[in-house]
Amino acid sequence: MGDVEKGKKIFVQKCVQCHIMEKGGKHKTGPNLHGQAVGFSYTDANKNKGITWGEDTLMVYLETPKKYILGTKMIFACIKKVERADLIAYLKKATNELATALFITKQNVP
Amino acid sequence: MSSWSRQRPKSPGGIQPHVSRTLFLLLLLAASAWGVTLSPKDCQVFRSDHGSSISCQPPAEIPSYLPADTVHLAVEFFNLTHLPANLLQGASKLQELHLSSNGLESLSPEFLQPVPQLRVLDLTRNALTGLPPGLFQASAALDTLVLKENQLEVLEVSWLHGLKALGHLDLSGNRLRKLPPGLLANFTLLRTLDLGENQLETLPPDLLRGPLQLERLHLEGNKLQVLGKDLLLPQPDLRYLFLNGNKLARVAAGAFQGLRQLDMLDLSNNSLASVPEGLWASLGQPNWDMRDGFDISGNPWICDQNLSDLYRWLQAQKDKMFSQNDTRCAGPEAVKGQTLLAVAKSQ
């Protein structure tokens, strides 16, 4: 179980150059991670892999993003294993709110 | 979808060869309809209105030619000490070049001549010990240069000559022990400088003179012992400052003066026993709401009267304090082991 507070610090240190975590925020170099990026032009590599982002997939992805998704533009940021767990805990918590909202909306769409 | 080009469709037992061949052809047709084409060397190729994106990893082979509309090229995880001489020939529209994890030992000085529109160059995890003079002569459009995790022991200002538009410079994870004076003098657009995880013991006091809008400065994981009062003066709009994991024992009283909008300050895991009065005066509330926070944990704080100024400051922004439980007093005996916040509260 990762430490959310430590994860937030890692996010600020290693991810914020290119990503934001803000509801409805404008994308930077990389997608806004709050509720996976509607409207961000992911590389086709990323889209076509068809991944559902969860704890397991993120753990593997963040270790070596370029091996997991061939052709991704993300520049490698060294994130040690224990740091990855903390970061993922933070990402989970920070995106949780929007994920729930999306789920409810999907249910109502005919 | 991403790995299909490296797999041959297998014919399941019992299906006639001509049926499996038809299936294969159908697959190819479908694939070209989706904008994916099978390159002769099995690199992954995506085509769009913007141009072609080509990504190569072993077991694919490095392409010997690139389509004229190539905008994005990744050649990664090969075991290459040098790149093929004409790799970028004809790819004059190239915008992003990812060459990480190859083992490159050197680059030829004309290597980037064919790609004057290049915006991003990623050389993470190679074996570069230096850069040839004139490498960036044609790189006035380069915004992002990443030399992370190479083997640079020294840095010459002349290596970076020509990078007029550089916004992001990543030199982290090398073996730099000191930096030349005037390194950033001509980088007026620099926003991010990452010098983390090197062996820096001192910094030239004029290091940050030059860029007009530096936002992020990474100095974590070095061997800095002192933070002088002049270093940060040229950068009043700095937003993120990482000094964690050094050997800082002394911070000058005016070190942070003039920082008007610092959102994140990390001083964790150093050797700070005390800090001078007035150090915190310009940081955080009531002047500015630090958006992300600060961290002073992992230091051997001596929680005596000398820290009164710090105690007052902590009380005012304790909701922005990371690692509260790891920020503890190493002395004096009476308060040893208590958190700084607890001692601050009891004043």
Interface residues (C-beta under 8 A of the other chain):
Chain A: E5 K6 K8 K9 V12 Q13 V16 Q17 T43 D44 A45 N48 K49 G50 K66 K67 I69 L70 G71 K73 I75 F76 C78
Chain B: M1 S2 S3 G35 V36 Q44 F46 S48 S53 S55 Q57 H72 A74 E76 F77 E96 H98 S100 S101 V120 D122 T124 R125 T144 V146 K148 E149 H168 D170 G173 T192 R216 H218 E220 Y240 F242 M264 D266 D292 G293 D295 F322 S323
